[in-house]
């Protein structure tokens, strides 16, 4: 089913019970299920139904028409209030919490997933514009988990070592070369935005294929910039989207609190309902992989600073 999460493949439909679902419909269905599951959990643990703030991420390479398709599908599923966020923007939101406060600057988001690599330049820090992506994001299917697996399949000697350590050394060398070759995508992205690495403040590495230490090591050495990668880089985008949803929920709570202060006191149950929020994110990875993460926002929410506890910094 994850293949249908890729909205760039036109004309695909999936038959679910008596319904014919497009790729956008399938994504919206999963998002709605995540929201329903979290709401059910809140009802089971609290006597107050929790309203939700929802952020759904999408590949930054999606055209305006693809985003509109997803918007319409979410609306039809009752998620008209869900915010649509480009994946590198969500990743930057995670960075602002886990590594903030950030000075105004520029981050290069290196998203190495199972089906490809996406490189994006994003404005970060105070004063960042509402549309922080600059230049043209670039995507290549020549790099990532599948591409590296195909490359390994063509190697006859990667298991030829007498010990496992020798085989691991061969794999490490192949992966190092694979990441080094991807630098052409990075430099092309910089060139199209008319900037150089001297203009970039940090490199944020995300994606399921970014776990091996060779990825951060090669980027740090070649680009001579601080490289930041979370302990679980596959979740970085989802966690960033959850942060954005949480922020929206808290902003709505503060707005309602201000409105309540000039009105008569609301019934206790209604007031409690207004003060309870749940942030939910359903993130669609660039390669079509679909996953979800949730963050709960209560009255005593203390923020997501704990997400940075295992942050890994690699700097030349």
SVG drawing of the C-alpha trace seen along z (x, -y; Angstrom):
<svg xmlns="http://www.w3.org/2000/svg" viewBox="-21 -42 61 59">
<polyline fill="none" stroke="black" stroke-width="0.4" points="0.0,0.0 2.9,-2.4 3.4,-2.7 0.0,-4.4 1.3,-7.1 3.3,-8.6 1.0,-11.1 3.3,-11.7 2.2,-8.3 -1.0,-9.4 -3.9,-7.1 -3.3,-4.6 -6.3,-3.4 -6.7,-1.0 -9.8,1.0 -10.7,1.0 -13.9,2.7 -16.4,1.1 -14.4,-2.1 -11.9,-3.0 -9.2,-5.2 -6.7,-7.3 -3.2,-7.9 -4.4,-11.1 -7.5,-9.3 -5.3,-6.6 -3.1,-9.1 -6.1,-11.0 -7.7,-7.8 -4.5,-6.9 -4.3,-10.4 -7.9,-10.3 -7.3,-6.9 -4.4,-8.2 -6.5,-11.1 -9.3,-8.8 -7.0,-6.4 -5.4,-9.2 -8.8,-10.8 -10.1,-7.3 -7.0,-7.0 -7.7,-10.4 -11.3,-9.5 -10.2,-6.3 -7.8,-8.1 -9.8,-11.2 -13.5,-12.1 -13.0,-15.0 -12.9,-14.6 -9.7,-16.1 -9.9,-18.4 -7.0,-17.9 -4.5,-20.0 -3.2,-18.1 -0.2,-18.5 0.3,-16.4 3.6,-16.5 4.3,-16.0 7.4,-15.8 8.7,-19.2 8.9,-18.2 5.2,-17.9 3.7,-20.3 0.9,-22.7 -1.6,-20.3 -0.4,-17.3 -0.7,-19.4 -4.2,-20.5 -5.2,-16.8 -4.0,-16.0 -5.8,-19.1 -9.1,-18.0 -8.8,-14.5 -8.2,-15.6 -11.1,-17.9 -13.4,-15.1 -12.2,-13.0 -13.2,-15.7 -9.6,-17.0 -10.2,-20.5 -8.4,-21.9 -5.2,-19.9 -2.2,-21.9 -0.1,-20.8 3.6,-21.1 6.6,-20.4 8.9,-17.8 12.1,-19.9 10.0,-22.6 8.9,-20.1 12.5,-18.9 13.5,-22.6 10.8,-22.8 12.4,-19.8 15.8,-21.5 14.5,-24.7 13.4,-22.8 16.1,-20.1 19.0,-22.5 17.5,-25.9 17.2,-28.8 18.6,-29.3 20.2,-32.4 18.8,-33.5 20.5,-31.5 20.3,-28.8 20.1,-25.0 20.7,-22.4 18.3,-19.5 19.8,-16.2 16.9,-13.8 18.2,-10.3 15.3,-7.9 14.7,-4.4 13.8,-5.4 15.9,-8.6 17.7,-11.7 16.1,-15.1 18.3,-18.2 16.6,-21.4 17.7,-24.8 15.6,-26.2 15.7,-29.5 15.9,-29.0 15.9,-31.0 14.2,-34.2 12.6,-36.1 12.4,-33.1 9.8,-33.7 6.5,-31.8 7.8,-30.1 11.3,-29.3 12.4,-27.0 14.7,-28.9 16.0,-27.9 14.9,-24.6 14.8,-21.4 16.5,-18.6 15.6,-14.9 17.5,-11.9 16.5,-8.3 20.2,-7.3 20.9,-7.5 19.2,-6.0 18.4,-2.6 17.1,-1.0 19.9,-2.4 22.6,-1.3 21.0,2.2 21.0,2.5 24.7,1.4 25.5,4.0 23.8,6.7 26.2,6.0 29.2,6.5 30.6,10.0 33.2,9.6 31.4,7.7 31.0,11.0 34.4,12.2 36.2,11.4 37.4,14.1 35.8,12.5 32.6,10.4 34.9,7.4 36.4,7.6 33.0,7.8 31.8,4.8 34.8,2.9 33.9,3.5 30.3,2.4 31.5,-0.8 33.8,-1.6 30.9,-1.1 28.5,-3.3 31.2,-6.0 31.6,-6.1 27.9,-6.1 27.4,-9.2 30.4,-11.0 28.8,-10.6 25.6,-12.2 27.5,-15.5 26.9,-16.4 23.2,-16.7 24.1,-19.0 26.3,-21.2 23.7,-21.5 21.1,-22.5 23.4,-25.2 24.2,-26.4 20.5,-26.7 19.9,-28.8 23.0,-31.0 24.6,-30.2 27.7,-28.4 28.4,-26.3 29.9,-29.4 26.3,-30.7 25.0,-27.5 25.1,-27.4 24.4,-23.7 23.5,-20.4 20.5,-18.6 20.5,-14.9 17.2,-13.0 15.6,-9.9 15.7,-6.2 18.8,-5.6 20.8,-8.2 21.4,-6.0 24.9,-4.7 27.6,-6.9 29.4,-7.1 26.6,-9.5 27.3,-12.2 31.0,-11.6 31.3,-12.1 29.1,-15.2 31.0,-16.8 34.3,-16.2 33.3,-17.3 31.1,-20.2 33.0,-21.6 29.8,-22.5 28.2,-21.2 26.2,-18.1 23.2,-17.3 21.5,-14.0 19.0,-12.7 19.3,-9.2 16.3,-8.1 16.6,-10.2 13.6,-8.4 11.3,-10.1 12.7,-13.6 10.2,-14.9 7.3,-13.3 8.4,-14.8 8.9,-18.2 5.3,-18.1 4.1,-17.1 5.8,-20.2 4.1,-22.4 0.8,-20.9 1.4,-21.3 2.4,-24.9 -0.9,-25.5 -2.9,-23.9 -1.2,-26.0 -1.7,-29.2 -5.4,-28.3 -5.6,-27.7 -4.0,-31.0 -6.4,-32.7 -9.4,-31.1 -8.1,-32.0 -7.8,-35.6 -11.3,-35.5 -12.6,-33.8 -11.1,-36.6 -13.4,-39.2 -16.5,-36.9 -18.5,-35.4 -17.0,-32.3 -17.6,-29.2 -19.0,-26.0 -16.2,-24.0 -16.6,-21.1 -16.4,-23.4 -13.4,-25.2 -11.6,-22.0 -12.3,-20.9 -10.9,-24.1 -7.7,-23.6 -7.1,-20.1 -5.3,-19.6 -3.7,-16.8 -1.1,-17.3 -1.1,-14.6 1.0,-14.2 0.8,-11.8 4.0,-12.1 4.4,-10.9 8.0,-10.2 9.4,-11.3 9.8,-7.7 6.2,-6.8 6.6,-5.2 3.8,-6.1 4.3,-6.4 2.8,-8.4 3.9,-9.9 1.9,-11.6 2.6,-14.1 0.2,-14.9 -0.3,-18.5 -1.8,-18.9 -2.2,-21.7 1.2,-21.0 3.0,-20.4 6.6,-21.3 7.8,-21.3 9.7,-18.8 13.2,-19.7 13.8,-16.1 13.9,-15.2 17.4,-16.6 18.8,-14.5 20.4,-12.0 21.3,-14.6 24.5,-13.7 26.8,-16.4 29.5,-15.8 31.8,-18.7 35.1,-18.8"/>
</svg>
